[in-house]
Amino acid sequence: MPLPTFDRVIAPLYDLLGRNPEGIRRAHALKALAQHFQLTDDERAKRLESGRQPAFLNCVDWAIAYLKGAGLATSPQRGIWQLTSDGLTRYQASGPLAADEAAAIVRQVRRARRRDIAATDEPVAAHQNGDGATLRTAEERIEDAVREIRSRTEVELLERVAQLHPTDFEHLVLELLAAMGYAERGETRHTGGSGDGGIDGVVLMDRLGLDRIYMQAKRVKLGSVVPPDDVRAFFGALEERRAHRGVFCTSGRFSDESRRKTVETRSTIRLIDGRELVALLIEFGLGVQVETIRLPRFDADFFDRFTAD
């Protein structure tokens, strides 16, 4: 029998998570869903045409991604899937999802992603057929797929970053700054710990360490706002050192007050929130693997050397 598409996996996965409110391991979810769809071992092992991943695993990963995108599921720990408080409340009130409700979740998340893309990208031209239906070229559909995969990757990255130990988060930010080219020969110093004076690390911008960037990294829960007092304390720590460059990075968000304070200060202070952090991690290849897909294209030049009949 054909493997289920990811949209058909959403409802039974949601039901599985609802029946396990304490959370369930990804491997256990895969096994339970395979039993739900009565898949054979061969069907579970069938791989995508690229050969990179089992097709059923890919479907399940996309199903959880859409539940997360709708705010119904989360990963509180690595490899653990669980309904959010909103997701659990909905499950307890209404029970499992109907097929049309699962389809509505797909549309909801895709609309939200298109809004995010439209806010940063140039609009893509749409073509219509005689019935008014929107048509897209294969290349445009590939671009859409790449954006969707990137969006899912950003969500997964931010979830994982928010689960790091605070000290590991500090080291991650230092590694990112080095990868961005701010450290001479990658020289950074971790200073975080008790009594760190609001400074978690220093990036040496030249060989002698005469020019420095001071760094503060605060790992918080997803969506949490860094208290303005923490940002003010960082400004104070920089002033004590008569420093002119600083980076405050968080896995959460900064308040408008903190951002205004940054604009007002004469020093070069940069606030990096969780969304920008994961974008930088992707850009500089930290915590991600880049896959290359071979697309064959007709080469007219190749045949120009032959004589046409």
N, C-alpha and C positions, 0 to 999 in steps of 0.2 A: 504494500500500500504506500502511497506517497507520504512523505514526511509532512507534518503540519507546518503551516506558515506561522511566523512569529505572532501575528494578530490572534490566531487561534490559541496560542499558548498563554496569552495574557489572563484570560478568565480563570483557567484551572490553576495557574500560578498564584493569582490573587487569593483564590479559595484556599490553596495550600498554606499560604502565609497567614491567612485569617484563622486557620485551624491550629496554627503554631505561633501564637502571639509573642512567645519568648524569642522567636527567631529560628531560622533553619539554615544549616550549612548548604552551600551551593551544590556540593556533590550529592547530598541527600535530596535536594530539590530536583536535580536532574534525574535521579533514579525514580523518584515518585512520579514525575511527569512522563517519563518513558513508559512506566507501567500504566498510567492513565491513558496514554495513546496506544497502548498495546504494541510497542515497537519491539522488534527483534534485535538481537545483538548486532546483526549485520546492518540493520537500519540505523541503529545508534552510531555505528562506526562509520557510516557513509560520510565522506568529506565533501567540502565545497569544491568547486571546479579548480580553484586555486590550490587546493590541497593543504591549506594552512590550518584549517580547523574543521572538526566534525560539524556537519550541517545542522544537526539537532541542537548541539551546544550553542551554535551561533544564533539559532532561533530563540532559545531560552534567554541568552544574554540580551538580545534585543527586547524581549518581553519585559525583563526586569528594568531595562533602561527606560522603557515607556512608562512603567509604573512609577519609577523614580521621577521622571519628568513631570508626571501628573501630581507629584507630591504625596503619593500613596505608599511608597516603599522607600527603604533606605538600607544602607550597609553600616550598622553600628560598629562592626569589627570586620577585619579582613576575612572575606569568604563567608560572611554571615549575611543573610537577607532577612528583613523584618518589615512589617507594616509600620508606617509612621503613626503618630497619635491620630491624625486625621483619617488615615487609611483604616486604622482599627475601629475608630468610631463609626465610619461608614459601613464597615463589614458587620459590626454588631447590630447596626440599625437596619441594614438592607440585605445582608447576606451576600452570597456569591454574585458575580457580575453576569448579566445576560450578554449575549453576543453583540447586540447593538450598543450596549454600554462600553464594551471593550473597544468597539470600533470608534465610539465617540472619544475615548481616551487617546487613541491614535491621532484622530483629527485635532484634538485639543493641543497635544504636545507638538504636532507639526506646525500648527498655526503659531504657537509661541516661538518655535525655533525660527520660523520665517520672519517674525517680527524682530527677533534679535539680529538676524542676518541683514534685514532691511535697514536696521539702524546703523550698520557699519559698512555695508557693501553698496556698490552701485546697483541700481535696479536692473534685473535681467529681462530682456525683451520677451514677451509672450506672444505666441502665434495661435490663431484660432482657425478651426475648420468651419465649414459652412453651418454647422449646428451650434456654433458659439463655444464649443469645448476647447479648452486650452491644450495646445500641442507643444511638446518640447523635444528638441533634438536629443540624440543619444548623448552628445557631449554635455548638453545642459543637464540631463538627468544624472550624468556622472558627477558633475559639479555639485548638484544637490546632494548626492549620496556622500561625497567627500565632506561636505559641510555637516551632514547629519552624523557621520562617524566622528568627526572632530568634536561636535557638541557632546556626544556620549562620552568621548575620551576626557573632555574637560570635567564632566560631572564625576567620573570615576577617579580622576586625578585629585580633585578637590576633596572627595570623600576620604581618600587614602592619606592625603596630606594632613587632614584634620584629625586623623587617628594617630599621627606620629607622637612620640614622646617629645615634650617641649625642647629638650636638648638636641634631639635628632632634627627637629624642625629648624633650630638655629644653624646646625651644620648644613642642612639643605640650602638655606638661604645664602650662606657663605659660598657654597659650591656653585650656586647659580650666579652669584656676582662674579666669581672667578671665570665661569664659562662665558659670561658676557664680555670679558676682556678687561675688567676693571683692576684685576690683580696682576702685578708684574710677576711673570712665571708662576701664576696661580698662588701667590703667597697671601694667605689669610691667617688670622689668629682668632681662635675662639676664646672669649673671655667670660662667657655666661656662667652663672652660678650665684650662690649667695653672696651678697655684697658686691654685685657687678656694677653698681652705680647706674643702672639703666642702660648699660652697653653690653650687648651679647657677643659682639665680634668686631674685628677691625680688618679692613682690606687695605693692603699696602699698594698704592698706585705707582710707586717707583721703587727702584732697587734698594735705596737707602731708607725707605719708609718715611720720607719727609712729607709726602702728600698722602693723606689717609681718608678713607670713608669709614665712619662709625655706623654700626648696624645694630638695630634692635629687632628681634623677631618674637612675635607673640602668637602662639598657636591657641586658637579658641575653637569652640564648637561651630559647626556650619551655621551661617547666618547671624552669628553673634557679632555685636558691635564692640569694638575696642573702646574702653572708657576714655573720655577726653583727658582725664587726669594722667593716664599712662603716656599719652602723647605729649602732654605738657612736661612730664618728668623727663622724657627723652630730650626735649628741647633744652631743659635745664642742664642735663648731663653734657650736652654739646657745648653749652655756654661756659660751663666750668672748665672744659678743656680748650676753650677758644677755637673750637672746631667749626668749619664752614660747610662740611659735607656730611650728610647723614641719610640713612635709609631705614625706614620703619616698615617692616613687612608683617602681614598677618594672614591667617587662613580665613578670617572673617571679613568684617567691613569697618570702615571708619565713619564717624559721625560728620555731619556737615560742619559742625563747630571745629573739629580737628582739621578738616581740609581748609577752612578759612584761616585758621592759625598758620598753616603751612604757607599759604599765599602771602600772609602778612609779614612773616619772618624774613629777614635779610639773608639768612643763611640758605644754602642750597639743600633743602630737605625734600626727600621724596617719600611719599606714602604709597605702598603697594598692597592692595587688598587681594583677597583670595582669587577673584576672577582674573585679575591681571597676572597674578602669580602663576596660575596654571597655563595661561597663554604664553608666558615667558618660558616656562618649563618645556612646553611643546616646541617653541621656536628654537630653543638651544639644545633640544634632544635629551633632556633629563627626565627619567621616569617614563619614557615612551619608546616604542619600537616603530620605526618607519618601514612600512611595507611598500614594495614596488610591484605594480601590476603591469604585465606586458600586454600592450594593445597593438594588434597588427593593423597597419595602414597600407592601403594600396600605393605602390611606388610606380608612378607613371614614368619617371625618368629611367627606371630599370628597363622598361620595355621599349624605350625610344631607340635603343640600339638594334632592335629587331625590325625586319621589314614586314609591314602589314600586308595581308593578302588582298 
